[in-house]
């Protein structure tokens, strides 16, 4: 693991914020080198705390205590300055291929260390697409969230009894879990990208069961709906 800290694209976290989230991205660039160059260009005005190559090489670009410029517009759990509350990890991937084993192993090691350093719980490991539905799709349908959850590095829903499929109820439960206050046309594809990759079709009972479990276990209000 290399700690070079070469990017000038960072600043102070605003309002005394500290890292509470980790946001996972893919670079959508042709190589580790091209991604690293862009993340370090002052005129690009983008950066991330960490960049992990397909071979497992991990390089730190911004100190974790500082505010990197990786999240952009969006929100999670009602906060729209995600950069001030998060650590950003970029994975060298175009988004069209699986994430190689060395890269996933390096990510798992890094996530475990970050979570320990900053006392970040598994439910606060999110994708760029979670905090910016409709605008971003990374880390995409090829990313193995379930693998991370099996190691306590993220979460995975446990289906349970749920209300009948209803767009307003789904959106309320998604909002409780952490997503933005958005319509079903935006929320459902983002939710499925994370928890039901490559599944299509109208809102169904499985979607409701998954989001109800997440809202009940991790929602801000303890869940907008509870199983009887």
Buried (B, 14 or more C-beta within 10 A) or exposed (E): EEEEBBBEBBEEBEEEBEBBBBBBBBBBBEEBEEBBEBBBBEEEEBBBBBBBBBEBBBBBBBEBBBBBBBBEEBBBBEBEBBBBBBBBBBBBBEBEEEBBEBBBEBBBBBBEEBBEEBEBEBBBBBBBBBBBBBEBBBBBBBBBBEBBBEEEBBBBBEEBEBBEBEBEBBBBBBBBBBBBEBEBEBBBBBBBBBBBBEEEEEBEEBBBBBBBBBBBBBBEEEBBBEEE
